[in-house]
Amino acid sequence: MIRRIIEIDKEKCNGCGLCANACHEGAIGMVDGKATLLRDDYCDGLGDCLPVCPTGAITFVEREAAAYDEGAVQANMAKKGKTPCACPGSQSKLLEVQEKMAAKREEEATPVAVPSRLRQWPVQIKLAPIKAPYFDGAKLLIAADCTAYAYGNFHEEFMKGKITLVGCPKLDMVDYSEKLTEIIKQNDIQSVTIVRMEVPCCGGMELAAKKALQASGKFIPWQVVTISTDGKILDK
C-alpha cells in the first residue's frame, strides 16, 4: 500500500539517538551509529521523531510500505519489557491543583459571560478553504486542538484579533504543511502565531507550520508558544 512513512537521511544523521527515544513504537533503532527505520510496519506515520531531530535528517515520504501493525508493535515491545505507544500526550493524570484554583476563583468572583473571539468558520485546518476574504490582512493563529482546553484565557490572549485554524496531527494523521503553505501563499497573511502543547506528538503541528512558512516564500513575522498540560505558558 502507498502510505505516509518516515525517511532518514543517513548523511544528515549525527547519531544522537533522540529520534529512537521519541519513537514510542520502536520503529527506529541505532545501527552502526546511525538512526535506522527497523521495520515499515512498526512506523505509524505520526512523526513524533521529526521535531526532536536536531539536524533535520527525518522527513515524511509517500511510498509503498507495509501497513502499520499494532499487534506486531505490541509483541515487539513486550519482548523488550516496554509498554507500546506510551506517548506522554496520552498518559492520564488528574490536574487537582487547577481544579482547586478554579473552584476558589468561582467562590470569589461574580460570574461574567465571556464573549467568543472566534472570527470565522470553519476552524479545522482540514475543513478550512485555501482562499477566503477573512484571510486578507489576517493575523493567523495555528493552534493544536488541546491548547484551547488547557489554557483558560485562550480566547483573550491568543484568538482575539486573529483568524484561527486548529488541528491535531496525531488524530488527523495528515501533514498540514501543504495546505498551510497554500493559505499563506495565496492570502495576505500579516503574522503567524503557532500554539502547541508540550507533548512530543504536538511537535508535528509546529513542524508543519514552520515548513509552510518556509515553502510559502514569504517573510512573515511568526512565533511559537508552548502550553503545558497543566495550563501554563512554557515559552513564548
N, C-alpha and C positions, 0 to 999 in steps of 0.2 A: 504493500500500500504506500501511497505518497503521503507523507505527513511531515509536520514540523519537528525538527530534532536539532540538537546542538552539534556544532563542528568546532574542533580545537585546532588552532594553528600552532604546530609544534615549534615553528621558528620564533613565534612571539612568546610562547610559554617560558616562564622563568623558573618553573618547578617549585613554586611557593606552597602548593597544596591547598590553598584556600578554597578552590572550587570543589575539591574532593570532600572537604569537610562540610561544605554548604549543600552538597547533593544528599538529600535525605533518602534516596532510593538506592544508593551505592552504585550508580551508573558510571561514576568517574573514579579512576584509580591512578596511582602514580606508577608509571612503567619507565624504567631507565631514567628516572629523574624528570619525567615529563607527564603532564596530565593526559589521560587517555580515556576515551569513551569505551568502557569494557564490553558492553552489550547494548544493542539498539533497544531491545525490549525492556531494559531497565530505565530508560530515559522517558520521563513523562512529558517532556517538551515544555515545561513551565519556565525553566531557565533561572532557578534560584542561584545557579552558579555564575550567571553573567555579571551581576553587579559587584561581586566580590573579586573578580579577576582584575589585578592592577595593571595588566598590560594590554587588555582588550583582545586576548587570544581566543575568546569564545564568542561565537556568533550563532544565530539561528539559520538553518537552511531548510529548504523543502526538497526532500529526496525519497527514494524508495527505501523503506525501513520497516522492520517488523513492528507490529502494534505493541503498545505499552502493555506489559503483562504483570499486573499487580500480584498475581499468585506467585510468579517466579521471583519477584522482588521480595515478597514476604518470606519465601523459602530461603532465599539467599541471606537476608538479614537475620533470620532465625539461626542460621548456621554460625553467624558471627556474634550471636548473642545480643543483637540490637533490635530495636523496635522500628520497623519501616515507617516512612512518612512522618517522622517525629518533628514536623515543622513547627518552629516556635510560634508561628502565627496561628496554629491550630490547637495549641495547648490551652486547656481550660483553667481559669482562675477567677476567683471572686474578688472584685475590687471593693473591699469593705470600707476602706478609708474614704473613697469617693462617695459611697452611699451615706456615710455618716455626715460628711461635709455638706452634701446636698440637702439632707434632712434638716440640718441646723440652719442653713440659709432659708429654707422654706418656712421655718418657725419664726425667723427674724424679719423676713421681708413680706411685703404685701404683693400677692401675685399680679403680674402685669403681662398683658398679651404682647408677645414679641412678634413683630412682622417678619414675614419671609423676605429674604433678599434675592431670591431666585428671579432672574430677569428673562429667561427663555425656556422653551420646551421643544424637544426632549433634552434630557441632560446626559443620558448614557452615550458614551463615545460610539458604541456600535450603532445607535439609532440616529445620532446627530447628522444633519446634512453637511456636505462639504462646503457649500456656499449658501450663506443666508445673510440678510440685511443686518441682523444683530451682531454679526462678526466684524463689520466695518468699524474701525476705530476702537475695537474692543480690547480691554484688558482681560486676558484669558486665564481662567483658573482650571488647571488639570488636576483632579483630586482622586485619590483612591477612595472607594466606596466607604470604607470603615472610618475615615477621618472625621466625617460629619457627626458620627455617633460617639467617637472617642473624645472629641474636643467640644466642650459645651458651648463655647461662644463662636462656633464656626461661621454662622451666617454673618455676624457683625464684623469679625476680624478678617475673614477670607472671601466670602461671597459678595459682600457689599460693593457695588460698583463694577462687578466683573461678570463676564459670561462664564458659566460653569459647565465643565464636562467631567463626568465621573466614570469610573470603571474599575474592574478588578482583573488583572492579568491571570491570576491563579484560577478564578472561576470561569472567566470567558475563554481562557486558553487560546488567545489570539495575540498577535503582535500589533499593537495600536499605532506603531510608528508611521506606517504608510498613510493611514487616514489622517493622522495629526499633521503629517507633512503637508498634505494637500490643503487642509484647513488653514494652516499658517501661510502657505504659499499663495493661495487664491484669495485671501482676505487681508485687509489692512489691520493686522494684529499689532497692538502697541506694546504689550508686555505679556510675559508668561510667568505664572506662579504655579509651581508644582508642589502639591501637598501629599505626602505619603506617610504610611505608618512605619514604625521602627522595624517590623518583622522582615526577614530576608526576602520573602516572596514579593513584597511590595517594591523591591528594587526594580522589578520589571516595569512598573509604571514610570519611575524616574528615568530608566534607560530609554524607554520608548519616546518620552517627551524630549529628551536630550538628542536622540537620533533625529527626531522630526525637526527640531530647531536647526540642527546642522544640515540636514538634507534640504531644507527649505531655501537655503542660500541667502537668508535674510539675517541681518544683525539686529536682534531684538533683545531688550533687557529681560533677564529671567532670574529666578531664584528657586531654591528648593527648601521646603520646610518639612521637618520630620516630627511626627507626633508619636508620643509613647502610648503604650496600651492603657496606661492609667491617666491619659488625658493631659499630658504636659508637652510643651514645645521643647524639643531636644536641641534643635539647631535651626537657624533662620538666616 
